[in-house]
C-alpha cells in the first residue's frame, strides 16, 4: 500500500541518504527528486509556489482529515502538521518495506504519515 509523509522539512534540509545510505538518486526535476530505496520508490515533492503540487496535496489532506475521510486520533495536531508541510514524500513498493521506510523517515523528518485510510502524526 502506498504511503506518504507530509513533513515541514524543506528541500535544503531533506537528506534521504543520511537515513538510507543505500538510497540511489534516480532523477530530479523542478520541485521533485526521486530515489530508489531497495525495492521501493520514493518521490519527494517540494513546495515551490502557491498552487503547486504540494499545496494541492496539503489542501486535499487537510480537507480529508477535517471531514473524517481519513481516520485520525488527534485532529488538531494533524491539521497543524499538515498545514506546515513543505515536502511530501510518496512511497511505493512492497507493503512491509514501505511501512519500515516511512517510520524511519518520520523519525528523522517529523510530520504526518498518510495512507489511503488514515493520517497519523509521527516523529
C-alpha positions as CSV (number, residue, x, y, z in Angstrom):
1,X,0.0,0.0,0.0
2,X,1.5,3.4,-0.9
3,X,2.0,5.9,1.9
4,X,3.1,9.5,2.1
5,X,4.9,11.5,4.7
6,X,3.9,15.2,4.9
7,X,6.8,16.9,6.6
8,X,7.7,20.5,7.4
9,X,11.3,19.7,6.4
10,X,12.3,21.8,3.3
11,X,14.3,20.5,0.4
12,X,17.5,22.1,1.6
13,X,17.4,20.1,4.8
14,X,16.0,16.8,3.5
15,X,18.8,14.2,3.3
16,X,17.4,10.9,2.3
17,X,20.9,9.4,2.0
18,X,21.5,10.2,5.7
19,X,18.6,8.0,6.7
20,X,19.2,5.4,3.9
21,X,22.8,5.3,2.8
22,X,22.0,2.8,0.1
23,X,19.3,5.1,-1.4
24,X,20.0,5.8,-5.1
25,X,19.1,9.2,-6.5
26,X,17.2,8.4,-9.7
27,X,16.2,11.8,-11.0
28,X,15.4,15.5,-10.3
29,X,13.0,18.0,-11.7
30,X,11.7,21.3,-10.7
31,X,10.2,20.8,-7.2
32,X,10.9,17.0,-7.2
33,X,13.5,14.3,-6.5
34,X,13.1,10.6,-7.0
35,X,15.0,7.9,-5.1
36,X,15.2,4.1,-5.2
37,X,15.4,2.6,-1.7
38,X,15.7,-1.1,-2.1
39,X,12.5,-2.3,-3.9
40,X,10.7,1.0,-3.1
41,X,10.4,4.2,-5.0
42,X,10.4,7.5,-3.1
43,X,9.3,10.7,-4.7
44,X,10.0,13.9,-2.8
45,X,7.9,16.8,-3.9
46,X,8.7,20.2,-2.6
47,X,6.6,23.4,-2.0
48,X,7.7,25.8,-4.7
49,X,4.9,28.3,-5.2
50,X,1.3,28.9,-4.3
51,X,-1.0,26.4,-6.0
52,X,1.8,23.9,-6.7
53,X,1.5,20.1,-6.3
54,X,2.4,20.2,-2.6
55,X,0.0,23.0,-1.9
56,X,-2.8,20.9,-3.6
57,X,-1.8,17.8,-1.6
58,X,-1.9,19.8,1.6
59,X,-5.4,21.2,0.9
60,X,-6.7,17.7,0.0
61,X,-5.2,16.0,3.1
62,X,-6.4,18.9,5.3
63,X,-9.9,18.6,3.9
64,X,-9.9,14.7,4.2
65,X,-8.9,14.9,7.9
66,X,-11.3,17.7,8.7
67,X,-14.2,15.9,7.1
68,X,-13.3,12.5,8.6
69,X,-12.5,10.8,5.3
70,X,-9.1,9.9,6.9
71,X,-9.1,8.3,10.3
72,X,-7.1,10.4,12.8
73,X,-6.5,10.2,16.5
74,X,-5.6,13.8,17.1
75,X,-7.3,16.0,14.5
76,X,-6.0,19.5,15.8
77,X,-2.3,18.3,15.8
78,X,-2.7,16.5,12.5
79,X,-4.2,19.6,10.8
80,X,-1.4,21.8,12.2
81,X,1.3,19.5,11.0
82,X,-0.3,19.1,7.5
83,X,-0.6,22.9,7.2
84,X,3.2,23.3,8.0
85,X,4.1,20.8,5.2
86,X,7.0,21.8,2.9
87,X,7.7,18.4,1.5
88,X,5.5,15.4,0.6
89,X,7.4,12.1,0.3
90,X,5.4,9.5,-1.6
91,X,6.5,5.8,-1.1
92,X,5.5,2.9,-3.4
93,X,6.7,-0.7,-3.1
94,X,6.2,-3.9,-1.0
95,X,3.9,-3.1,1.9
96,X,6.2,-4.2,4.7
97,X,9.2,-2.3,3.2
98,X,7.1,0.9,2.7
99,X,6.0,0.7,6.3
100,X,9.6,0.3,7.6
101,X,10.8,3.2,5.4
102,X,8.1,5.6,6.4
103,X,8.7,5.0,10.1
104,X,12.5,5.7,9.7
105,X,11.8,8.8,7.6
106,X,9.2,10.1,10.1
107,X,11.6,9.6,12.9
108,X,14.1,11.9,11.1
109,X,11.6,14.3,9.4
110,X,8.5,14.7,11.6
111,X,5.1,15.2,10.1
112,X,2.1,13.2,9.3
113,X,2.1,9.7,7.7
114,X,-0.9,9.4,5.3
115,X,-2.3,6.2,3.8
116,X,-5.5,5.7,1.9
117,X,-7.4,5.3,5.2
118,X,-5.7,7.3,7.9
119,X,-3.4,10.2,8.8
120,X,-1.1,9.7,11.8
121,X,1.1,12.3,13.4
122,X,4.7,11.0,13.5
123,X,8.1,11.9,14.7
